[in-house]
Amino acid sequence: MWSYDKRLQYPVNIKHPDPQTAKIVITQLGGPDGEIGAAMRYLNQRYAMPYKEGKAILTDIGTEELAHQEMIAAIVYQLTRNLTPEQIKEGGFDAYFVDHTTGIYPQSAAGIPFSASALQSKGDPITDLFEDLAADATTRNAQLFPPFSTDNTGVHCV
Amino acid sequence: MTEREKLLSRVRMYDFALVDVIQYLDGHPKNTAALAYYSKMRTAFDKAAAEYEDAYGPLTAREVDTRVGNWRWIDDPWPWEGEDN
């Protein structure tokens, strides 16, 4: 069971809409190395974990990933707030917009909907922990990817 | 930074310390320094959260003060809306 705190883990206050950045950042929500995948991976791997320390860590980290996905969704939401038709076209946001308008849809930067095929839960704790290590490395890669070093100060703060 | 943001940033600061030490304690349940740190951060978090809630409304749906006569949980702003809303 879970409870909700009505606040973000870290504040998101983006001043200027920036659909071009939103298009890239959304992959950290629903892409192959995104936060939803991270949460689903840890929370579903728990059941095969025999050790109490491991059960606790998977539970608490999986829970924290849910808080991360909320922050990423907030970034995308604020980056696409009050867009003009020109900004949608110029920012290359028209393909996303025709499918979802400015609704937050968990997908990769390339437009592939969130898929559990980017994660594994094998029923073996050692296998799962190696999968977690690999997932952590790929997420780090995504976070260091150049487009994330955007000029948008609001995004940069997060 | 508004007074609301200032209070909320203190809640976040102590919460972040708690998130960190909780995950550390999961793997090191007998570490006395971590246990003491958890206890200290819990006290600080509870105080900061209570101060925020007294001034700006509930952080969880289980801490709603019904004496005001309406369900304040639904009040804007919601977390994703940013400080301008």
gemmi code that builds the backbone of each chain (N, CA, C; Angstrom):
import gemmi

chains = {
    "A": [
        ("MET", (0.825, -1.190, 0.000), (0.000, 0.000, 0.000), (0.865, 1.248, 0.000)),
        ("TRP", (0.326, 2.316, -0.523), (1.124, 3.544, -0.624), (0.339, 4.739, -0.116)),
        ("SER", (1.061, 5.796, 0.221), (0.384, 7.054, 0.537), (1.033, 8.160, -0.293)),
        ("TYR", (0.329, 9.272, -0.437), (0.808, 10.346, -1.297), (1.130, 11.595, -0.488)),
        ("ASP", (2.292, 12.170, -0.739), (2.644, 13.467, -0.177), (2.412, 14.526, -1.251)),
        ("LYS", (1.679, 15.566, -0.888), (1.317, 16.598, -1.862), (2.456, 17.603, -2.020)),
        ("ARG", (3.567, 17.143, -2.574), (4.726, 17.984, -2.852), (5.659, 17.182, -3.736)),
        ("LEU", (6.546, 17.888, -4.461), (7.542, 17.186, -5.263), (8.774, 16.917, -4.415)),
        ("GLN", (9.534, 15.880, -4.787), (10.761, 15.594, -4.051), (11.756, 16.751, -4.219)),
        ("TYR", (11.725, 17.377, -5.393), (12.545, 18.564, -5.661), (11.681, 19.510, -6.491)),
        ("PRO", (11.722, 20.823, -6.191), (10.780, 21.726, -6.876), (11.018, 21.841, -8.377)),
        ("VAL", (9.950, 21.999, -9.113), (10.014, 22.237, -10.560), (9.269, 23.533, -10.851)),
        ("ASN", (10.035, 24.576, -11.214), (9.431, 25.869, -11.531), (9.991, 26.372, -12.850)),
        ("ILE", (9.379, 25.960, -13.949), (9.883, 26.330, -15.269), (9.148, 27.567, -15.779)),
        ("LYS", (9.952, 28.574, -16.150), (9.380, 29.878, -16.511), (8.922, 29.933, -17.968)),
        ("HIS", (9.702, 29.328, -18.865), (9.413, 29.473, -20.292), (9.111, 28.126, -20.937)),
        ("PRO", (8.014, 28.069, -21.721), (7.717, 26.823, -22.424), (8.836, 26.484, -23.415)),
        ("ASP", (9.082, 25.224, -23.601), (10.186, 24.786, -24.454), (9.864, 23.372, -24.949)),
        ("PRO", (8.993, 23.283, -25.991), (8.530, 21.964, -26.460), (9.660, 21.088, -26.981)),
        ("GLN", (10.716, 21.715, -27.501), (11.843, 20.941, -28.025), (12.515, 20.138, -26.903)),
        ("THR", (12.684, 20.790, -25.755), (13.274, 20.108, -24.603), (12.300, 19.066, -24.044)),
        ("ALA", (11.012, 19.399, -24.034), (9.996, 18.472, -23.517), (10.031, 17.133, -24.260)),
        ("LYS", (10.199, 17.232, -25.569), (10.240, 16.067, -26.446), (11.369, 15.096, -26.066)),
        ("ILE", (12.466, 15.655, -25.569), (13.622, 14.837, -25.153), (13.431, 14.347, -23.724)),
        ("VAL", (13.024, 15.259, -22.835), (12.918, 14.922, -21.409), (11.878, 13.824, -21.164)),
        ("ILE", (10.853, 13.748, -22.002), (9.779, 12.781, -21.760), (10.289, 11.338, -21.745)),
        ("THR", (11.432, 11.102, -22.371), (11.983, 9.743, -22.364), (12.407, 9.321, -20.958)),
        ("GLN", (12.720, 10.310, -20.113), (13.088, 9.987, -18.736), (11.845, 9.584, -17.923)),
        ("LEU", (10.666, 9.867, -18.463), (9.420, 9.392, -17.861), (9.097, 7.982, -18.364)),
        ("GLY", (8.869, 7.868, -19.676), (8.339, 6.607, -20.200), (9.225, 5.886, -21.189)),
        ("GLY", (10.483, 6.337, -21.315), (11.402, 5.677, -22.238), (12.010, 4.412, -21.650)),
        ("PRO", (12.890, 3.754, -22.425), (13.458, 2.473, -21.990), (14.284, 2.566, -20.706)),
        ("ASP", (14.834, 3.748, -20.406), (15.613, 3.921, -19.172), (14.925, 4.901, -18.224)),
        ("GLY", (13.632, 5.064, -18.383), (12.893, 6.081, -17.636), (12.525, 5.666, -16.222)),
        ("GLU", (11.896, 6.609, -15.522), (11.577, 6.415, -14.104), (10.435, 5.404, -13.893)),
        ("ILE", (9.495, 5.356, -14.824), (8.403, 4.378, -14.671), (8.972, 2.968, -14.745)),
        ("GLY", (9.881, 2.750, -15.697), (10.538, 1.454, -15.814), (11.307, 1.117, -14.555)),
        ("ALA", (11.993, 2.126, -14.001), (12.774, 1.911, -12.774), (11.859, 1.487, -11.640)),
        ("ALA", (10.751, 2.218, -11.456), (9.814, 1.892, -10.371), (9.248, 0.482, -10.553)),
        ("MET", (8.825, 0.174, -11.778), (8.211, -1.134, -12.042), (9.210, -2.272, -11.849)),
        ("ARG", (10.457, -2.022, -12.238), (11.518, -3.027, -12.096), (11.708, -3.375, -10.617)),
        ("TYR", (11.974, -2.363, -9.786), (12.267, -2.636, -8.369), (11.044, -3.189, -7.640)),
        ("LEU", (9.900, -2.608, -7.901), (8.713, -3.007, -7.139), (8.239, -4.408, -7.514)),
        ("ASN", (8.499, -4.844, -8.745), (8.081, -6.191, -9.133), (9.139, -7.248, -8.852)),
        ("GLN", (10.386, -6.819, -8.728), (11.461, -7.767, -8.396), (11.452, -8.149, -6.917)),
        ("ARG", (10.741, -7.373, -6.095), (10.755, -7.589, -4.639), (10.390, -9.009, -4.238)),
        ("TYR", (9.431, -9.573, -4.952), (8.812, -10.831, -4.508), (9.760, -12.021, -4.548)),
        ("ALA", (10.806, -11.902, -5.388), (11.777, -13.002, -5.485), (12.950, -12.792, -4.528)),
        ("MET", (12.944, -11.688, -3.795), (14.082, -11.350, -2.929), (13.939, -12.060, -1.576)),
        ("PRO", (14.884, -12.951, -1.230), (14.755, -13.706, 0.023), (15.226, -12.949, 1.266)),
        ("TYR", (16.051, -11.916, 1.093), (16.664, -11.259, 2.256), (15.906, -10.009, 2.665)),
        ("LYS", (15.758, -9.823, 3.999), (14.971, -8.685, 4.489), (15.573, -7.343, 4.070)),
        ("GLU", (16.927, -7.267, 4.055), (17.564, -6.015, 3.622), (17.180, -5.702, 2.170)),
        ("GLY", (17.251, -6.735, 1.331), (16.924, -6.574, -0.086), (15.464, -6.227, -0.312)),
        ("LYS", (14.573, -6.862, 0.442), (13.129, -6.551, 0.316), (12.882, -5.085, 0.651)),
        ("ALA", (13.547, -4.613, 1.716), (13.363, -3.222, 2.144), (13.924, -2.259, 1.103)),
        ("ILE", (15.129, -2.549, 0.605), (15.770, -1.645, -0.364), (14.948, -1.557, -1.647)),
        ("LEU", (14.494, -2.710, -2.172), (13.702, -2.692, -3.409), (12.392, -1.920, -3.206)),
        ("THR", (11.784, -2.093, -2.040), (10.542, -1.372, -1.732), (10.787, 0.138, -1.672)),
        ("ASP", (11.821, 0.539, -0.929), (12.043, 1.973, -0.708), (12.593, 2.676, -1.944)),
        ("ILE", (13.459, 1.991, -2.702), (13.963, 2.614, -3.929), (12.854, 2.670, -4.980)),
        ("GLY", (12.077, 1.589, -5.103), (10.951, 1.589, -6.050), (9.976, 2.715, -5.750)),
        ("THR", (9.753, 2.954, -4.463), (8.866, 4.043, -4.044), (9.455, 5.399, -4.432)),
        ("GLU", (10.778, 5.547, -4.229), (11.415, 6.819, -4.590), (11.327, 7.060, -6.102)),
        ("GLU", (11.407, 5.979, -6.891), (11.306, 6.144, -8.351), (9.940, 6.705, -8.753)),
        ("LEU", (8.910, 6.350, -8.000), (7.583, 6.913, -8.272), (7.594, 8.428, -8.063)),
        ("ALA", (8.355, 8.875, -7.061), (8.483, 10.315, -6.833), (9.273, 10.970, -7.959)),
        ("HIS", (10.234, 10.228, -8.519), (11.009, 10.776, -9.642), (10.135, 10.934, -10.886)),
        ("GLN", (9.296, 9.932, -11.149), (8.462, 10.043, -12.347), (7.507, 11.233, -12.234)),
        ("GLU", (7.111, 11.563, -11.016), (6.241, 12.730, -10.825), (6.980, 14.030, -11.166)),
        ("MET", (8.273, 14.091, -10.790), (9.063, 15.292, -11.117), (9.257, 15.435, -12.619)),
        ("ILE", (9.567, 14.328, -13.306), (9.783, 14.387, -14.757), (8.480, 14.801, -15.449)),
        ("ALA", (7.365, 14.212, -15.023), (6.073, 14.577, -15.612), (5.790, 16.061, -15.385)),
        ("ALA", (6.167, 16.581, -14.196), (5.965, 18.003, -13.906), (6.809, 18.878, -14.834)),
        ("ILE", (8.038, 18.428, -15.122), (8.908, 19.179, -16.041), (8.262, 19.243, -17.425)),
        ("VAL", (7.813, 18.088, -17.921), (7.207, 18.048, -19.259), (5.930, 18.892, -19.288)),
        ("TYR", (5.143, 18.772, -18.228), (3.901, 19.550, -18.142), (4.187, 21.057, -18.224)),
        ("GLN", (5.183, 21.507, -17.444), (5.474, 22.944, -17.412), (6.176, 23.426, -18.685)),
        ("LEU", (6.953, 22.548, -19.315), (7.626, 22.926, -20.568), (6.633, 23.087, -21.719)),
        ("THR", (5.459, 22.464, -21.588), (4.488, 22.500, -22.691), (3.229, 23.288, -22.324)),
        ("ARG", (3.356, 24.124, -21.274), (2.212, 24.912, -20.817), (2.054, 26.161, -21.678)),
        ("ASN", (0.817, 26.495, -22.035), (0.501, 27.712, -22.790), (1.289, 27.852, -24.095)),
        ("LEU", (1.403, 26.784, -24.842), (2.123, 26.841, -26.122), (1.270, 27.508, -27.193)),
        ("THR", (1.921, 28.290, -28.051), (1.226, 28.826, -29.218), (1.376, 27.811, -30.355)),
        ("PRO", (0.485, 27.868, -31.360), (0.621, 26.958, -32.506), (2.004, 27.068, -33.169)),
        ("GLU", (2.554, 28.283, -33.180), (3.886, 28.479, -33.777), (4.948, 27.730, -32.981)),
        ("GLN", (4.863, 27.851, -31.637), (5.853, 27.169, -30.791), (5.769, 25.655, -30.963)),
        ("ILE", (4.550, 25.145, -31.133), (4.367, 23.701, -31.323), (5.068, 23.249, -32.603)),
        ("LYS", (4.889, 24.005, -33.674), (5.504, 23.656, -34.965), (7.014, 23.847, -34.927)),
        ("GLU", (7.436, 25.032, -34.456), (8.870, 25.336, -34.454), (9.649, 24.410, -33.529)),
        ("GLY", (9.028, 23.989, -32.431), (9.702, 23.099, -31.494), (9.645, 21.643, -31.911)),
        ("GLY", (9.058, 21.372, -33.069), (8.957, 19.990, -33.524), (8.043, 19.158, -32.642)),
        ("PHE", (7.106, 19.834, -31.985), (6.218, 19.159, -31.042), (4.922, 18.711, -31.710)),
        ("ASP", (4.796, 18.994, -33.032), (3.525, 18.714, -33.721), (3.171, 17.228, -33.761)),
        ("ALA", (4.189, 16.358, -33.890), (3.912, 14.908, -33.952), (3.329, 14.422, -32.625)),
        ("TYR", (3.916, 14.886, -31.499), (3.388, 14.520, -30.175), (2.003, 15.119, -29.992)),
        ("PHE", (1.871, 16.377, -30.408), (0.640, 17.127, -30.177), (-0.569, 16.507, -30.881)),
        ("VAL", (-0.353, 16.013, -32.078), (-1.488, 15.440, -32.820), (-1.997, 14.162, -32.131)),
        ("ASP", (-1.101, 13.461, -31.427), (-1.501, 12.243, -30.717), (-2.066, 12.517, -29.324)),
        ("HIS", (-1.464, 13.464, -28.605), (-1.778, 13.614, -27.165), (-2.103, 15.046, -26.746)),
        ("THR", (-2.131, 15.986, -27.687), (-2.095, 17.432, -27.366), (-1.008, 17.635, -26.313)),
        ("THR", (-1.298, 18.329, -25.203), (-0.229, 18.482, -24.209), (-0.438, 17.546, -23.012)),
        ("GLY", (-1.236, 16.498, -23.221), (-1.378, 15.492, -22.166), (-0.049, 14.792, -21.926)),
        ("ILE", (0.180, 14.399, -20.668), (1.435, 13.715, -20.341), (1.264, 12.232, -20.642)),
        ("TYR", (1.953, 11.772, -21.667), (1.853, 10.373, -22.093), (3.230, 9.719, -21.937)),
        ("PRO", (3.312, 8.617, -21.184), (4.631, 8.017, -20.969), (5.159, 7.332, -22.225)),
        ("GLN", (6.129, 7.963, -22.837), (6.714, 7.434, -24.074), (8.197, 7.790, -24.117)),
        ("SER", (8.893, 7.185, -25.075), (10.307, 7.515, -25.266), (10.406, 8.763, -26.133)),
        ("ALA", (11.621, 9.290, -26.262), (11.839, 10.466, -27.103), (11.455, 10.171, -28.548)),
        ("ALA", (11.605, 8.904, -28.953), (11.273, 8.507, -30.326), (9.779, 8.213, -30.498)),
        ("GLY", (8.990, 8.374, -29.421), (7.531, 8.213, -29.527), (7.015, 6.819, -29.221)),
        ("ILE", (7.907, 5.918, -28.786), (7.461, 4.557, -28.457), (6.817, 4.576, -27.078)),
        ("PRO", (5.560, 4.092, -26.967), (4.881, 4.105, -25.661), (5.663, 3.309, -24.624)),
        ("PHE", (5.496, 3.660, -23.353), (6.199, 2.932, -22.292), (5.987, 1.437, -22.468)),
        ("SER", (7.064, 0.682, -22.351), (6.949, -0.758, -22.513), (7.740, -1.490, -21.441)),
        ("ALA", (7.091, -2.491, -20.837), (7.777, -3.319, -19.847), (8.837, -4.196, -20.506)),
        ("SER", (8.913, -4.179, -21.824), (9.943, -4.982, -22.494), (11.337, -4.411, -22.248)),
        ("ALA", (11.414, -3.188, -21.705), (12.720, -2.612, -21.378), (13.190, -3.014, -19.975)),
        ("LEU", (12.427, -3.858, -19.290), (12.876, -4.305, -17.971), (12.668, -5.803, -17.826)),
        ("GLN", (13.266, -6.351, -16.773), (13.167, -7.775, -16.545), (12.925, -8.045, -15.068)),
        ("SER", (12.208, -9.140, -14.782), (11.987, -9.623, -13.432), (12.049, -11.135, -13.564)),
        ("LYS", (13.174, -11.717, -13.095), (13.498, -13.083, -13.485), (13.227, -14.113, -12.394)),
        ("GLY", (12.829, -13.656, -11.214), (12.567, -14.622, -10.150), (13.820, -15.127, -9.478)),
        ("ASP", (14.962, -14.541, -9.814), (16.236, -14.917, -9.202), (16.926, -13.639, -8.733)),
        ("PRO", (17.183, -13.514, -7.432), (17.669, -12.241, -6.904), (19.011, -11.782, -7.489)),
        ("ILE", (19.930, -12.709, -7.746), (21.236, -12.305, -8.303), (21.060, -11.784, -9.725)),
        ("THR", (20.281, -12.520, -10.522), (19.995, -12.076, -11.892), (19.343, -10.696, -11.872)),
        ("ASP", (18.356, -10.529, -10.996), (17.649, -9.246, -10.911), (18.587, -8.115, -10.484)),
        ("LEU", (19.477, -8.381, -9.537), (20.392, -7.329, -9.086), (21.345, -6.912, -10.200)),
        ("PHE", (21.779, -7.864, -11.020), (22.624, -7.501, -12.172), (21.823, -6.668, -13.163)),
        ("GLU", (20.558, -7.023, -13.321), (19.694, -6.242, -14.212), (19.528, -4.824, -13.675)),
        ("ASP", (19.452, -4.701, -12.353), (19.345, -3.378, -11.727), (20.604, -2.550, -11.977)),
        ("LEU", (21.773, -3.203, -11.871), (23.033, -2.496, -12.117), (23.093, -1.984, -13.547)),
        ("ALA", (22.674, -2.833, -14.493), (22.669, -2.431, -15.898), (21.703, -1.269, -16.110)),
        ("ALA", (20.526, -1.355, -15.482), (19.518, -0.301, -15.629), (20.033, 1.013, -15.057)),
        ("ASP", (20.729, 0.942, -13.936), (21.271, 2.148, -13.326), (22.288, 2.799, -14.253)),
        ("ALA", (23.122, 1.976, -14.912), (24.128, 2.508, -15.834), (23.480, 3.151, -17.058)),
        ("THR", (22.430, 2.539, -17.600), (21.793, 3.107, -18.792), (21.046, 4.392, -18.451)),
        ("THR", (20.447, 4.457, -17.262), (19.762, 5.681, -16.840), (20.750, 6.821, -16.730)),
        ("ARG", (21.914, 6.513, -16.159), (22.947, 7.527, -15.992), (23.392, 8.068, -17.351)),
        ("ASN", (23.508, 7.140, -18.317), (23.840, 7.546, -19.674), (22.828, 8.537, -20.224)),
        ("ALA", (21.548, 8.217, -20.030), (20.483, 9.081, -20.535), (20.541, 10.453, -19.876)),
        ("GLN", (20.808, 10.457, -18.556), (20.814, 11.726, -17.827), (21.972, 12.622, -18.247)),
        ("LEU", (23.076, 11.994, -18.722), (24.246, 12.779, -19.135), (24.219, 13.131, -20.619)),
        ("PHE", (23.178, 12.635, -21.322), (23.071, 12.883, -22.764), (22.981, 14.387, -23.031)),
        ("PRO", (23.777, 14.888, -24.016), (23.870, 16.341, -24.236), (22.558, 17.132, -24.241)),
        ("PRO", (21.482, 16.662, -24.920), (20.269, 17.491, -24.916), (19.722, 17.785, -23.526)),
        ("PHE", (20.112, 16.977, -22.520), (19.650, 17.267, -21.176), (20.352, 18.483, -20.586)),
        ("SER", (21.513, 18.838, -21.173), (22.197, 20.057, -20.724), (21.582, 21.235, -21.462)),
        ("THR", (20.290, 21.373, -21.328), (19.551, 22.412, -22.042), (19.860, 23.801, -21.486)),
        ("ASP", (19.599, 24.830, -22.300), (19.768, 26.212, -21.840), (18.615, 26.638, -20.940)),
        ("ASN", (17.540, 25.869, -20.952), (16.366, 26.223, -20.158), (16.711, 26.134, -18.675)),
        ("THR", (16.819, 27.318, -18.040), (17.307, 27.362, -16.653), (16.400, 26.587, -15.707)),
        ("GLY", (15.092, 26.613, -15.979), (14.163, 25.888, -15.114), (14.459, 24.392, -15.101)),
        ("VAL", (14.770, 23.840, -16.268), (15.082, 22.417, -16.366), (16.443, 22.155, -15.730)),
        ("HIS", (17.368, 23.070, -16.004), (18.729, 22.913, -15.495), (18.730, 22.833, -13.966)),
        ("CYS", (17.865, 23.619, -13.322), (17.780, 23.615, -11.849), (17.437, 22.229, -11.315)),
        ("VAL", (16.582, 21.512, -12.046), (16.181, 20.177, -11.576), (17.303, 19.199, -11.910)),
    ],
    "B": [
        ("MET", (11.948, 33.915, -3.333), (11.247, 32.739, -2.798), (10.152, 33.164, -1.810)),
        ("THR", (8.948, 32.671, -2.018), (7.853, 33.020, -1.120), (8.029, 32.309, 0.225)),
        ("GLU", (7.279, 32.784, 1.229), (7.345, 32.155, 2.563), (6.918, 30.685, 2.465)),
        ("ARG", (5.942, 30.428, 1.605), (5.465, 29.058, 1.408), (6.578, 28.175, 0.850)),
        ("GLU", (7.265, 28.683, -0.181), (8.371, 27.935, -0.772), (9.488, 27.682, 0.244)),
        ("LYS", (9.734, 28.697, 1.097), (10.800, 28.574, 2.101), (10.494, 27.430, 3.075)),
        ("LEU", (9.249, 27.422, 3.557), (8.847, 26.362, 4.496), (8.874, 24.991, 3.813)),
        ("LEU", (8.391, 24.962, 2.570), (8.346, 23.695, 1.841), (9.748, 23.182, 1.524)),
        ("SER", (10.683, 24.100, 1.290), (12.044, 23.653, 0.989), (12.696, 23.022, 2.218)),
        ("ARG", (12.279, 23.459, 3.412), (12.792, 22.818, 4.631), (12.206, 21.417, 4.789)),
        ("VAL", (10.916, 21.291, 4.464), (10.293, 19.962, 4.483), (11.043, 19.029, 3.527)),
        ("ARG", (11.319, 19.532, 2.323), (12.015, 18.729, 1.314), (13.421, 18.352, 1.753)),
        ("MET", (14.104, 19.315, 2.375), (15.481, 19.066, 2.802), (15.536, 17.906, 3.799)),
        ("TYR", (14.680, 17.964, 4.820), (14.696, 16.898, 5.827), (14.170, 15.592, 5.245)),
        ("ASP", (13.210, 15.685, 4.327), (12.695, 14.478, 3.683), (13.786, 13.806, 2.864)),
        ("PHE", (14.582, 14.611, 2.161), (15.639, 14.042, 1.325), (16.676, 13.335, 2.195)),
        ("ALA", (17.004, 13.943, 3.329), (17.930, 13.300, 4.266), (17.342, 11.975, 4.753)),
        ("LEU", (16.039, 11.976, 5.007), (15.374, 10.751, 5.472), (15.379, 9.655, 4.405)),
        ("VAL", (15.043, 10.046, 3.162), (15.030, 9.071, 2.059), (16.399, 8.393, 1.970)),
        ("ASP", (17.437, 9.207, 2.062), (18.800, 8.704, 1.955), (19.161, 7.765, 3.104)),
        ("VAL", (18.883, 8.206, 4.321), (19.309, 7.405, 5.477), (18.451, 6.150, 5.616)),
        ("ILE", (17.194, 6.226, 5.184), (16.322, 5.045, 5.226), (16.889, 3.953, 4.307)),
        ("GLN", (17.298, 4.354, 3.100), (17.851, 3.361, 2.175), (19.183, 2.819, 2.683)),
        ("TYR", (19.956, 3.672, 3.345), (21.220, 3.199, 3.933), (20.942, 2.215, 5.067)),
        ("LEU", (19.977, 2.562, 5.909), (19.634, 1.678, 7.036), (19.071, 0.330, 6.570)),
        ("ASP", (18.376, 0.333, 5.429), (17.857, -0.930, 4.880), (19.000, -1.938, 4.719)),
        ("GLY", (20.145, -1.432, 4.290), (21.289, -2.307, 4.070), (22.230, -2.408, 5.265)),
        ("HIS", (22.102, -1.472, 6.205), (22.977, -1.449, 7.387), (22.140, -1.221, 8.639)),
        ("PRO", (21.258, -2.204, 8.972), (20.254, -1.973, 10.015), (20.802, -1.802, 11.436)),
        ("LYS", (22.094, -2.089, 11.637), (22.632, -1.958, 12.995), (23.572, -0.768, 13.145)),
        ("ASN", (23.692, 0.043, 12.119), (24.620, 1.175, 12.158), (24.104, 2.254, 13.115)),
        ("THR", (24.809, 2.431, 14.234), (24.297, 3.330, 15.281), (24.298, 4.797, 14.838)),
        ("ALA", (25.318, 5.194, 14.069), (25.369, 6.585, 13.592), (24.170, 6.865, 12.675)),
        ("ALA", (23.848, 5.906, 11.800), (22.721, 6.091, 10.876), (21.392, 6.100, 11.640)),
        ("LEU", (21.285, 5.245, 12.657), (20.066, 5.220, 13.473), (19.852, 6.566, 14.175)),
        ("ALA", (20.947, 7.125, 14.697), (20.861, 8.419, 15.384), (20.497, 9.534, 14.404)),
        ("TYR", (21.101, 9.474, 13.207), (20.826, 10.480, 12.173), (19.359, 10.420, 11.743)),
        ("TYR", (18.844, 9.198, 11.576), (17.435, 9.018, 11.222), (16.525, 9.688, 12.257)),
        ("SER", (16.846, 9.420, 13.526), (16.020, 9.954, 14.606), (16.021, 11.484, 14.611)),
        ("LYS", (17.215, 12.064, 14.385), (17.363, 13.520, 14.357), (16.588, 14.131, 13.180)),
        ("MET", (16.718, 13.496, 12.004), (16.037, 14.013, 10.810), (14.519, 13.848, 10.911)),
        ("ARG", (14.073, 12.766, 11.546), (12.646, 12.547, 11.741), (12.032, 13.674, 12.566)),
        ("THR", (12.703, 14.014, 13.670), (12.234, 15.102, 14.528), (12.171, 16.413, 13.740)),
        ("ALA", (13.245, 16.692, 12.992), (13.303, 17.940, 12.219), (12.234, 17.949, 11.131)),
        ("PHE", (12.023, 16.792, 10.483), (11.009, 16.701, 9.429), (9.617, 16.927, 10.001)),
        ("ASP", (9.317, 16.257, 11.094), (7.985, 16.384, 11.698), (7.671, 17.838, 12.047)),
        ("LYS", (8.677, 18.530, 12.569), (8.507, 19.925, 12.965), (8.282, 20.804, 11.719)),
        ("ALA", (9.111, 20.615, 10.715), (8.992, 21.416, 9.482), (7.660, 21.144, 8.786)),
        ("ALA", (7.249, 19.864, 8.745), (5.993, 19.509, 8.084), (4.803, 20.113, 8.829)),
        ("ALA", (4.852, 20.074, 10.165), (3.760, 20.642, 10.962), (3.658, 22.149, 10.752)),
        ("GLU", (4.818, 22.820, 10.698), (4.827, 24.272, 10.466), (4.224, 24.603, 9.102)),
        ("TYR", (4.613, 23.845, 8.088), (4.078, 24.070, 6.747), (2.570, 23.836, 6.723)),
        ("GLU", (2.155, 22.729, 7.315), (0.741, 22.354, 7.260), (-0.155, 23.342, 8.007)),
        ("ASP", (0.357, 23.864, 9.128), (-0.412, 24.869, 9.880), (-0.670, 26.103, 9.023)),
        ("ALA", (0.313, 26.475, 8.228), (0.194, 27.707, 7.443), (-0.441, 27.494, 6.072)),
        ("TYR", (-0.153, 26.375, 5.418), (-0.533, 26.249, 4.005), (-1.384, 25.034, 3.649)),
        ("GLY", (-1.789, 24.282, 4.652), (-2.673, 23.159, 4.338), (-1.948, 21.827, 4.341)),
        ("PRO", (-2.755, 20.759, 4.277), (-2.219, 19.410, 4.488), (-1.284, 18.924, 3.390)),
        ("LEU", (-0.254, 18.167, 3.812), (0.652, 17.521, 2.863), (0.182, 16.109, 2.535)),
        ("THR", (-0.665, 15.553, 3.402), (-1.244, 14.238, 3.106), (-2.742, 14.289, 3.412)),
        ("ALA", (-3.484, 13.394, 2.777), (-4.934, 13.375, 2.947), (-5.349, 12.902, 4.338)),
        ("ARG", (-4.381, 12.407, 5.114), (-4.684, 11.942, 6.476), (-4.418, 13.005, 7.522)),
        ("GLU", (-3.994, 14.178, 7.076), (-3.706, 15.252, 8.029), (-4.544, 16.492, 7.746)),
        ("VAL", (-5.766, 16.280, 7.284), (-6.634, 17.401, 6.963), (-7.360, 17.855, 8.225)),
        ("ASP", (-7.289, 19.149, 8.502), (-7.995, 19.720, 9.644), (-9.429, 20.013, 9.207)),
        ("THR", (-10.395, 19.210, 9.691), (-11.779, 19.367, 9.236), (-12.514, 20.491, 9.974)),
        ("ARG", (-11.854, 21.089, 10.999), (-12.518, 22.155, 11.756), (-12.770, 23.389, 10.900)),
        ("VAL", (-12.008, 23.546, 9.802), (-12.243, 24.704, 8.933), (-13.530, 24.545, 8.121)),
        ("GLY", (-14.109, 23.339, 8.148), (-15.426, 23.157, 7.537), (-15.426, 22.822, 6.063)),
        ("ASN", (-14.255, 22.715, 5.457), (-14.221, 22.215, 4.078), (-12.989, 21.354, 3.853)),
        ("TRP", (-13.037, 20.588, 2.800), (-12.015, 19.590, 2.512), (-10.826, 20.260, 1.810)),
        ("ARG", (-9.869, 20.725, 2.620), (-8.753, 21.525, 2.093), (-7.762, 20.734, 1.246)),
        ("TRP", (-7.846, 19.417, 1.318), (-6.910, 18.565, 0.554), (-6.899, 18.916, -0.934)),
        ("ILE", (-8.060, 19.295, -1.465), (-8.164, 19.526, -2.915), (-7.632, 20.894, -3.342)),
        ("ASP", (-7.302, 21.750, -2.383), (-6.921, 23.121, -2.730), (-5.683, 23.200, -3.628)),
        ("ASP", (-5.729, 24.091, -4.628), (-4.556, 24.400, -5.454), (-3.545, 25.161, -4.602)),
        ("PRO", (-2.271, 25.137, -4.962), (-1.702, 24.444, -6.119), (-1.371, 22.986, -5.838)),
        ("TRP", (-1.456, 22.169, -6.890), (-0.964, 20.801, -6.802), (0.508, 20.818, -7.196)),
        ("PRO", (1.261, 19.813, -6.772), (2.727, 19.887, -6.850), (3.312, 20.177, -8.232)),
        ("TRP", (2.691, 19.667, -9.284), (3.272, 19.807, -10.611), (3.022, 21.184, -11.222)),
        ("GLU", (2.267, 22.020, -10.542), (1.860, 23.289, -11.146), (2.892, 24.407, -11.005)),
        ("GLY", (3.889, 24.220, -10.143), (4.934, 25.226, -10.016), (4.469, 26.423, -9.207)),
        ("GLU", (5.398, 27.328, -8.893), (5.081, 28.413, -7.956), (4.205, 29.508, -8.555)),
        ("ASP", (4.094, 29.530, -9.874), (3.308, 30.602, -10.501), (1.809, 30.322, -10.496)),
        ("ASN", (1.419, 29.167, -9.974), (-0.001, 28.809, -10.030), (-0.642, 28.745, -8.659)),
    ],
}
model = gemmi.Model(1)
for chain_id, residues in chains.items():
    chain = gemmi.Chain(chain_id)
    for i, (resn, *xyz) in enumerate(residues, 1):
        res = gemmi.Residue()
        res.name, res.seqid = resn, gemmi.SeqId(i, " ")
        for name, pos in zip(("N", "CA", "C"), xyz):
            atom = gemmi.Atom()
            atom.name, atom.element = name, gemmi.Element(name[0])
            atom.pos, atom.b_iso = gemmi.Position(*pos), 0.0
            res.add_atom(atom)
        chain.add_residue(res)
    model.add_chain(chain)
structure = gemmi.Structure()
structure.add_model(model)
structure.setup_entities()
